[in-house]
Amino acid sequence: MDQPQQKSAAPRKSQRRGNGQGTISWDSKKKRYHAQIHDIHGHRRGLTFRTKKEAEEWIDSMKMDRALGRSEYTIGTRTTMGEFIDAWLAIREPHLAPETFRSYSHLAKNHIKPAVGKIKVKEFDATEVDALMGQMKSKGYSAGTIQATFAVLRAAFRHAIKKKKLTINPMDHADRPSGNSKPNKHIPKADFQKIYQVASLNPYMHARIEIGMIVGLRPGEIYGLKWKDIDFEAQVINVERQYQRVKGEGLVERTVKTGHSRTVPISIETVNILRTHKAYQAIHKENWKHDYDLIFPNTVGNPLDRKRDSKWWNDVLKRAGVPAYTLYQMRKSAFTYMAALVSVPSLLEYTGHTNVSTVMKHYAYATSEELNLGLSKLNDLRPNPSFSYLGISPDETIR
């Protein structure tokens, strides 16, 4: 007579382990093993598995990560670099200036994500960083672009470390890209004068070039200037705001880059140029749709867009017969020529910067005129020789 079949014993509902060793339990509804363990930050993490062996292997891998100080699991084992960078940008956007966010997004979209976007964060290490930097260099990207890409990756991982999403930063072991960036320098004096001469034929462009190439304000600050900011009697400009384009919002008024308004002195010549521009502007206001008291609005009185400003600038360059300089090179030119005339403290006050190395590295460049002047002054240091070189050999002069 056959013996009745005995039912196999059901898995234990929970397998208890020592403190910190994790637990494995059986989920009768899902028919799966559920493993749980605390990571290095004390956060309890869990996953489900079909077999007990898989659950135990995961527990062991988590303990190993914890022992080695790793915690990639906190941002997801399947999280890719593309997802990681996008998430970081979304978090940082409210805290960044619009132009900075655009720059970061551009680097992520065009350099980081195409190259390493599909790699999982947990597999991304210093080797991948070095490879990316090497690829960019081989493709001919400038040192500045390569270093900026490196900086974006470094900032993203530092943020993850700070927020305890990771405990190992692959950027700490990567080789920082070498090489010096080649920023646009000042406009040479000959071209400077050609540009100024052409611009002076139109009151608007004359004032725009004066504020850009002589006073040296940033383009965004120039777009934000209002007539109430000019004290003609005291001969000063109060720089209090700037206009920046923000995605989805258009042109937005913001504080100046440093976060603090500043007062910039101007000459009587600049005052007269601005007064002439103001008089001519009053004549053409009848065509405006709005009047925001702007010194440099667009053709209908609204805030000036950088694209429109660039078009007018390029028209001036073309008529002057000079190379295609950027708008920002006006500011560099103003400070380069100013640097040869004033002391360093005065230059810092004028530029609105507090770090002398920033000004000297990015704004004040040596000019051929200044070098020639220096060489001529060095000549004055030489004493007049008391004898003639004629008929005297080199050996005799040494003795």
Order of alpha helices (4+ residues) and beta strands (2+ residues): beta-beta-beta-beta-alpha-alpha-alpha-alpha-alpha-alpha-alpha-alpha-alpha-beta-beta-beta-beta-beta-alpha-alpha-alpha-alpha-alpha-alpha-alpha
